[in-house]
Amino acid sequence: MNFTSIFCLDIYVEEAISMANKIAVLSKRPATIKNIHDIKLTVEGTKTPLSSREAPEFKYYFNTIWKELDIDEKDKLL
């Protein structure tokens, strides 16, 4: 079995879902792990970042993870 670890602080939820097998959602400071999502996308053929976005589960993961981020409009950088 081949294992690869990637650590990425990313606000691009779409990119994280399309490239990762697991996503950890962190709380605001001091950061703690709020939730870990096992990403299982149904993709025909070879899994690529673009083909992953067409998976039927993609929207569910996006909506679920986005809600956990606790991002307020006032906290966004302009």
Summary of the structure (lengths in Angstrom):
residues: 78
radius of gyration: 13.6
end to end distance: 43.9
largest distance: 44.9
contacts: 148
relative contact order: 0.20
helix: 32%
strand: 14%
